[in-house]
Amino acid sequence: MKIVDFIRYLRTHRCVFLGEGGNHSVYINTVNNRISTVPRHKEIKNKLCMKICKDLGIPSPF
């Protein structure tokens, strides 16, 4: 999945950008205060998208 589409998906589920890590961006779900990191690549694998969504407590886009 393209990272731009995935970030847009996260924003629709009330996840906001928290800060920068080494090679990752940190996002937090404002509803349940769960945190996950998102790699800064042009595309990320679907399995990784599902894991990030699980960490943030939102439904998977697949």
C-alpha positions in Angstrom: 0.0 0.0 0.0 1.3 3.5 -0.8 2.3 5.4 2.3 0.3 8.5 1.3 -2.9 6.4 1.2 -2.2 4.7 4.4 -1.5 8.0 6.2 -4.8 9.3 4.9 -6.5 6.2 6.2 -5.0 6.7 9.6 -6.2 10.3 9.7 -9.8 9.3 9.0 -9.6 7.1 12.1 -8.4 10.0 14.3 -4.7 9.1 14.3 -2.4 12.1 14.4 1.3 12.6 13.8 3.2 12.7 17.1 6.8 13.0 16.1 9.8 11.7 14.2 11.9 8.7 15.2 15.1 7.5 13.5 13.6 6.1 10.2 10.0 6.1 11.4 7.1 8.5 12.1 5.2 8.1 15.3 1.4 8.2 15.2 -1.1 8.2 18.1 -4.8 7.3 18.2 -6.5 10.2 20.0 -9.4 8.1 21.0 -7.6 5.4 23.0 -4.1 6.9 23.3 -2.4 3.9 21.5 0.9 4.6 19.8 2.6 3.0 16.8 5.5 3.8 14.4 5.1 4.0 10.6 8.2 3.6 8.4 9.0 6.4 5.9 9.0 4.4 2.7 7.1 5.0 -0.5 5.2 1.7 -0.1 4.7 -0.6 2.8 3.5 -4.2 2.8 -0.1 -5.0 3.6 0.9 -7.2 6.5 2.7 -4.3 8.1 -0.3 -2.0 7.6 -2.5 -4.6 9.4 0.0 -4.7 12.3 0.1 -0.9 12.6 -3.7 -0.8 12.6 -3.8 -3.5 15.3 -1.3 -1.5 17.4 -3.5 1.7 17.1 -6.7 -0.2 17.7 -8.4 0.7 14.4 -9.9 -1.7 11.7 -7.6 -2.9 9.0 -8.0 -1.4 5.5 -8.0 -4.9 4.0 
